[in-house]
Amino acid sequence: MRRYLVIGLALAALCAASTLAYARPPTVVSSPSYDRRLQESRSQLGNSPTTEPTRAPVVKPKRSKKKQPN
């Protein structure tokens, strides 16, 4: 009987701890002004002319020194 009580308490503690995982800090709040500015910046990016990506510079392989025979 005592074993079931310990298992039940452990299970209750586990469930209680898992509900705390859904809590968010007060800084994580949707802001209407931020959302509006984000949408405006994204729409401006969509209207900007596209440019071709720059090519990476060609790197020449390094020359290695020849080993001297002993």
N, C-alpha and C positions, 0 to 999 in steps of 0.2 A: 504494500500500500504506500509505503514511504517513497519507493522508487517512482511510482506514478505521480506522486506529488512533486518530486524534484523535476521530473521530465516535464510536467505541466508548467511549473514555474519557469523553467528554462525556455520552453516554447513561448510562453507569454512575454518573457523578456526579449526574445528574438523578434517577436512580432512588434513589440513596442519600439525596439531599436530601428526596425525597418521603416516605420512610419515617419521617423525623424529624417530619413533620407529625402523625403519630398519637400522639406522646408527649404525656402529660398531666402537669401539675405535681402534686406530691404532695398539694396541698391539695384536688384534685378527687377525693374519695373518698366513696363513699356511706356515710352514717352511719346506723345503725339507729335511734338515739335521735332524730335529726333527722327521719327519715322518719315515725316514730311520732308525734312532736309535730305534724308537718305534717298527717297524716291526722286527728288529733284536732281540730285547728283547722278543717279543712275540714268535718268532720262537724258541728261546732258551728255553722258558718256555714250549713250546710244545714238545721239545725233552728231557726234563728232566724226570727222572724216577718218577713215581707217588708213593706217600707214603700214608699209611692209616691215616685217620684223628685220632688225639688223642682223647681218651675218656675223658669226663668231670669227675672230681673227684666226688665220691659219698659223699654227704653231709648228715650227720646224723641229725635227727630232734633234736631241743633243748628241754631239759626237762623244763617244767614249774613248778614253786613252787606251792604247794597246799596252798590254802587260809585257814587261821586259822579261825574257827568259833568264833564269838564274844560272 
